[in-house]
């Protein structure tokens, strides 16, 4: 199967789900049905901007029925970072109960989870990368998390918004739509293995690295997207 993906534009939030599933969107319409709203979590559309800047407001990261978030969408709980206190349930910062939350970032992990790495608090929930929105260790016990953020575990889903390979995990490359080779429309995609490329028809392509490859899979295996089929205008090598 060709490993070329179109850029996914994350749309404004869809209708509220009854089963607690996440909704993608830069903003959300809150369901008038309270039971539906209570079961719904929202994943922010601009995931990568959040990861880079940790620029979150209490309205985003506090649960419903607090001063900061009376009845809006809420992020999924992160129990391995915020054990909960007072009227704030496990999964959200205690400042949401004390009315003293910072306006530009989430507090670091708290109480028994204070030794958790900062990425558990610094990142927005990313369900396209992590089942549950966060690395598993951040959901269960942040003190067991490795120093570096774990690789994605969300069943083959791809994170969008990369513009170079270094934006992705070590086993991924930034895959652009055919013929683009840049911008912010790439998607972090698992690098195919030799076995993945077995049986792929040899149709020469020019990679975004100006190297000619036997087929698209060989190019992807080298961590590059497809510039065009056939020869390269300034061919550096043939792989």
N, C-alpha and C positions, 0 to 999 in steps of 0.2 A: 504494500500500500504506500502510495507516495506520501512522504513526510513533509508536505508543504501545507501550511495552514493559513487561512485568511485571518486578517486581524479581527479580533472580536471586540466590538464596541459595547461596553457595558452600559446597559440602558437604565433609564430611571426606573425605580422599583416597580415590580409587578404586584399583583394582588396578594394580600396576606394569605399564608398557607395555614391550613388547620393542623398540620402534622409537625410543626416546629422546624421545618426546613428553612434554610437561609434564603434571603432575597438579595439579589445584587442590585446596586443602584447608587448613584451619587446622592440622591435624596429619596424619600419614600412618602407615599400617601398612607396615612395611618387608617386602618380599617375601622369603620364605625362599630363593628361588632367587637365588644370587649374581649370575648373569648378568643376570637381570631387574632386580635392584636397581642394578647398575652402569650400566644404560642409562636410568635414570629420574631425572628432575629434578622437584622439587616447587616449585610456586608457592604462597607463603603465602596463606591465605584473606583475612586482614585487610590487604589491600594498602594501602588509603589511610591506615590508622593508621601503617603503617611509613613511608610517604612523608612524613607530617607530623612524625614524631618521630625518625626514624632510629634507632629503638630495636631494634637487632638484636643477637643473641648470637652468639658464635663457633660454637656448635652449629648455628646456621642458616647462617652465611655461609662456614664452612670446608668443604673437600671431605672425602669419606670417607677412612678410613684415616689420620686424624690424631688427636692427643690429644683434640681437641674433638669429633670426630665419627667414632667408631669404625666404625659401619656403618649410619648413618642416612641419611635423604634428603639431597640436596644441591641447592643452587641451580645454575642453568646457569652456565657459565663466562663471564667478561666480560674477554676478552683485551685489549681496548683501554683497560682501566683497570689491570689487574694482569698484567704481563708474565710473572710467575712467577720463582721463585728456588729454588735447592737442590732439595729433593724435592717442592716444591709446583709443580704444573704451571701453565702459563699460564692465567689466568682467575680465580685466587683470591689473597687477600692473603698475603704472605710470613710474616706473624706466625703463620699456621696451622702453619708448620714450626718456629717459634721458641718456641712456647708462651707468647707474651706478647701475645695479642690483647686489645683492649679488650672489656669485657663488655657495653657498651650501644650500640656503633656499629661500623660497618666503618671501617677506615683509609681515608684519602684515596687516590686513585690513586697508583701507585708507579713508581719507577725512570724509565724514559723517558717514562712517561705522567703524571708528577707535575704537569704543567701542565694536565691535564684538568679541566674544571669539576667542582665538588663534587657535582653531582647524579648523576654516574656512580657515586659511592660511596654517596650518601645514600639512594638509592631501592632498594626491594626489586624483584626481577624481576617484571615485569607483562606476561605474555604476551598478555593480553587487549587491551593497548594497543600493545605492541611485538613484532614478530617477533623471536624469540630472547630475549625477556624484557627487553631493554634498548634504548635508542636505538641505531641502527646505528653511529653514530660511537663509542659506548662499547664496542661489540663489536670494532671494527676499529682505531681510533686516537683515543683520547679527546682528544688535543691538537687535533684538527680540529673538535671539538664547538663549537657556538655557546654564547654565555653563558647563554641561556635554554633550558630543556629542550624538545627538538623535539616537534612534534605526533605523535600516534599514527600508526602505519603498519601496524597489524595487520589489514588487509583487511576493514574494516567492522565489526569487533568493537567492543563498547561497554564502557567502564569503568564499574563500579558504585560506589555509595557516595556520590554527590554530594548536597548539599542546597541548592545555589544555583548559578547559572550561573558565578560566578567560580571554582568548583572545577574547571571544565572548561577545555579549550583554547579559543583565540580563535574557532575555527570550529565550536564546539559549544555546546549548551545543556544544562541539567540537565532531563532528561525524566522526569516522574513518571507513575505509573499514573493513569488517568482518575479524577478526583474526589479526589485526595489533595493535590496542590499543596504538599507540604512533607515534612519529616522527612528521613531519610537513605536513602530508598528510590529516589532518582533514579538515572538512568544517563546519563553523558555521551554525547550523540548528535549527529551532524553536523547542522548547521542546513540544512534543505532549500533548494535554489535555486529561482528562479522557474520553471525548466524542470521541476523535480521536482513542482511544484504544478500544472502544466498538466494539464487534463483531470480534476482532482479534483472530484467532485460538490460543489456548494455546499449544505452542510447547516450552518446556523448553530451556532456553539459559543461558549461563554464561556471565555475564557482565564483562567489563574491570575492574570493581571494585571488582572482585572475589565474587560477589553475584549472586546466581541463581535466575532467574526471570521466571515467567509463560510464557512469550512470549517476542519477541523483542521490542514490543511497550512499555511494562512495564519497560524494561531496559532503553529505550530512554527517557521515562518519568522521570526516576530518574537521567537523565543527563549522561548516560554512553553508550558506544558503545558495540558491541557484540564480545566477545572473542572466543566463540565457541557455538555450539548447545549442549544441554545436561547438564551434571553436570560440576561443577568446580573442578579442581584438589585440590584446597585448599579453599573449600567453607566456606564463613563466615556466610551466612544467606540465607533464601529463602524468596523472596518477590512475 
